[in-house]
Amino acid sequence: MSLIPAATVLLLRQNNNGMEVLLVERSSNTAFGDLYVFPGGKVDSEDNFSDKLSFHSDLDDADCSKLLDLDFGGASFWVACIRECFEEVGVLLARKKDGSMIDLNNKDKDRFVDYREGLISNNISFLEICERENLFFETTNIVPFSHWITPDIETKRFDTRFFAAEMPKDQPTLHDGNELTNSLWIAPKEAIKKAWNGEIKMILPTSKNLEQTFDFNSTNELISFYKNKGSSEIKSILPKFKKVDGKWEGRLPDDEGYEDF
């Protein structure tokens, strides 16, 4: 069974108490229902507009593919990440090509609310929005963070690229109320604590990516570190599971006995 390419993003912001990440709760009637995850989803065919990406980004497909250690097609992961973030929580990781910021609180709000609704209902493509508004993606500030592959015991498997990005200033977050039923800004360690206490539900890739942020004191520190990290340093993570004495056990690549599991 072929893997489904997907992209998701850890949206990060800094406040007086430290770094926070945006988590969203998926609706019970969707994939990963009732779980808290990061905004994201599968890469759509319309996300592959690499021939026009140079007009909307400071990276082209060759640059993106190199950063993800791919031969080609890397740009579609960035586009999917930006599109899904806009669809799901109304956050646009872009600016005008002339360098001006988009005002989603006031003068540009109604127009982009309409764009978002049209995008969700498939009445407009993301590329059309980009071309109408002359948008420029902040691709160099959306950094590859990790790479997870769904274990082969699952019937539906994803090849997911996790990115990290700083939350744009003066933009609101509003979950769509359809696929997502809740959203919250939370310190990564607090999120893990709530998961351990059973207050929120999350799966292994979410918790492990949260734990991966623990070594950083600020959003800027984390973004800068991963911006300078080579593609070969971000290892693919394929969890392995099997039943041992009637109970499921799992291993990650760094765990002892992983290769023989």
C-alpha positions in Angstrom: 0.0 0.0 0.0 1.4 3.4 -1.0 2.0 6.1 1.5 -0.1 9.2 1.5 2.0 12.3 1.6 1.0 14.8 4.4 2.2 17.9 6.0 1.5 19.4 9.5 2.9 22.4 11.4 3.8 23.2 14.9 2.7 26.8 15.2 4.7 28.5 17.9 4.4 31.7 19.8 6.4 33.4 22.6 4.8 35.0 25.6 6.1 36.1 29.1 5.9 32.5 30.4 7.8 30.9 27.5 7.0 29.1 24.3 3.5 27.9 23.4 2.2 25.6 20.6 -1.2 25.5 18.9 -3.1 22.2 19.3 -6.4 21.4 17.6 -8.9 18.8 18.5 -10.2 16.7 15.6 -13.9 16.0 15.3 -15.0 12.5 16.2 -16.2 11.8 12.7 -12.8 12.5 11.1 -9.5 10.7 10.9 -7.8 10.9 14.3 -11.1 11.8 15.8 -11.2 13.3 19.3 -7.4 13.6 19.3 -5.3 16.7 19.8 -2.9 17.2 16.9 -1.2 20.0 15.1 -2.9 21.7 12.1 -2.3 19.8 8.9 -3.5 17.2 6.4 -2.7 15.3 3.3 -0.9 16.8 0.3 -3.4 17.5 -2.5 -2.7 17.4 -6.2 -3.4 21.1 -6.4 -0.6 21.7 -3.9 1.9 20.8 -6.7 2.3 24.2 -8.5 6.1 24.1 -8.4 6.2 25.8 -11.9 4.7 28.9 -10.3 6.2 28.6 -6.9 9.1 31.0 -7.6 6.6 33.8 -8.0 5.2 33.1 -4.5 8.2 31.9 -2.5 11.8 32.5 -1.6 12.4 28.7 -2.2 11.8 26.8 -5.4 11.0 23.1 -5.7 14.7 22.1 -6.0 15.4 24.0 -2.7 12.5 22.5 -0.9 13.2 19.0 -2.2 16.9 19.3 -1.1 15.7 20.3 2.4 13.5 17.2 2.6 16.1 14.9 1.0 13.8 14.3 -2.0 14.5 14.1 -5.7 11.6 16.4 -6.5 8.2 17.5 -5.3 9.3 18.9 -2.0 7.6 22.2 -2.5 4.1 20.6 -2.4 4.7 19.8 1.3 5.3 23.5 2.1 2.2 24.5 0.1 0.1 21.9 1.8 1.4 23.0 5.2 0.5 26.7 4.5 -2.9 25.8 2.9 -4.0 23.5 5.7 -3.0 26.0 8.3 -5.2 28.6 6.6 -8.1 26.2 6.0 -8.1 24.7 9.5 -7.2 27.6 11.8 -7.4 30.7 9.6 -3.7 31.5 10.0 -1.9 32.6 6.8 1.9 32.0 6.7 2.4 34.5 4.0 2.6 38.2 3.2 2.1 40.5 0.2 4.9 40.2 -2.4 5.7 43.9 -1.8 6.6 43.0 1.8 3.4 44.4 3.4 1.5 42.2 5.9 -2.0 41.0 5.5 -4.4 42.5 8.0 -6.7 39.6 9.0 -8.2 41.5 11.9 -9.5 44.5 10.0 -9.2 45.7 6.4 -8.4 42.3 4.8 -10.5 40.2 7.2 -13.8 39.9 5.2 -12.1 39.1 2.0 -9.9 36.4 3.4 -12.9 34.9 5.4 -14.6 34.5 2.0 -11.4 32.9 0.6 -11.2 30.5 3.4 -14.9 29.4 3.1 -14.4 29.0 -0.7 -11.3 27.0 -0.2 -13.0 24.6 2.3 -16.0 24.2 0.0 -13.7 23.7 -3.1 -15.1 26.8 -4.9 -11.6 28.3 -5.2 -8.1 26.9 -5.3 -5.3 28.0 -3.0 -3.2 28.9 -6.1 -6.1 31.2 -7.3 -6.0 33.0 -3.9 -2.2 33.4 -4.1 -2.4 34.9 -7.6 -5.3 37.2 -6.8 -3.7 38.6 -3.7 -0.1 38.4 -4.9 0.9 36.4 -1.9 4.5 35.5 -1.0 5.1 32.4 1.3 7.4 32.7 4.2 9.0 29.4 3.3 12.4 30.0 4.8 10.7 30.6 8.1 8.7 27.3 7.9 11.4 24.8 8.9 11.4 21.0 8.6 11.1 19.6 12.1 10.6 15.8 11.8 9.5 13.1 9.5 7.1 10.3 10.6 5.8 7.3 8.7 2.7 5.4 9.8 3.6 1.9 10.9 2.7 -1.0 8.6 0.1 -2.5 10.9 -2.3 0.4 9.9 -4.5 0.1 6.8 -4.1 3.8 6.0 -0.5 5.0 6.1 0.9 8.5 5.9 4.3 9.9 5.0 4.1 13.1 7.2 6.5 16.0 7.2 6.3 18.0 10.4 7.3 21.7 10.1 7.7 24.4 12.7 6.8 28.1 12.2 6.3 31.2 14.3 2.8 32.4 14.6 2.4 35.6 12.6 1.9 38.6 14.8 -1.6 40.2 14.9 -3.4 37.2 13.3 -6.3 35.5 15.0 -6.7 31.7 15.2 -10.1 30.2 14.6 -10.6 26.5 14.2 -13.1 25.6 11.4 -15.8 24.2 13.7 -16.2 21.3 11.3 -13.2 19.0 11.1 -11.9 20.7 14.3 -14.0 21.2 17.4 -11.5 22.9 19.7 -8.1 24.6 19.7 -5.8 25.8 22.4 -2.4 27.5 22.9 -0.4 25.6 25.5 3.1 25.2 26.7 4.5 21.9 25.3 5.3 20.5 28.8 1.8 21.4 30.0 0.3 19.6 27.0 2.2 16.4 27.8 1.1 16.7 31.4 -2.6 16.9 30.4 -2.1 13.9 28.1 -0.6 11.9 30.9 -3.5 12.9 33.2 -6.1 11.9 30.6 -7.4 15.4 30.1 -6.6 15.4 26.4 -5.9 12.6 24.0 -3.0 12.5 21.6 -1.0 9.9 19.6 2.7 9.1 19.7 3.9 11.4 16.9 2.2 14.4 18.6 3.7 13.8 22.0 7.1 13.0 20.6 7.2 16.2 18.6 6.1 18.2 21.7 8.9 16.6 23.6 11.3 17.6 20.8 10.7 21.2 21.7 11.7 20.9 25.3 15.4 21.7 24.7 14.6 25.2 23.4 13.9 28.3 25.5 12.3 30.3 22.8 10.5 30.1 19.4 13.4 32.0 17.8 16.0 29.6 19.2 14.0 26.6 17.9 13.4 28.1 14.4 17.0 29.1 14.0 18.3 25.7 15.1 16.2 23.8 12.6 16.8 26.4 9.8 20.5 25.4 10.0 19.9 21.7 10.3 20.8 19.6 7.3 18.2 17.3 5.6 20.4 14.2 6.5 20.1 15.2 10.2 16.3 14.7 10.3 15.8 11.0 10.3 12.7 9.3 9.2 10.8 7.7 12.1 8.9 4.5 11.4 7.4 3.0 14.6 7.2 -0.8 14.7 4.6 -2.7 16.6 3.9 -6.4 17.2 2.1 -8.6 19.6 4.2 -10.2 22.4 2.4 -12.6 24.6 -0.9 -11.2 23.4 -0.1 -7.6 24.0 1.0 -4.9 21.6 4.5 -3.6 22.0 6.2 -0.9 20.0 9.7 0.3 19.2 11.1 3.5 17.7 14.3 3.7 15.6 16.5 4.7 18.6 15.1 2.0 20.9 17.2 -1.1 21.6 16.2 -4.1 19.5 14.4 -1.9 16.9 16.0 -3.6 13.9 15.0 -7.1 15.0 11.5 -6.1 16.2 
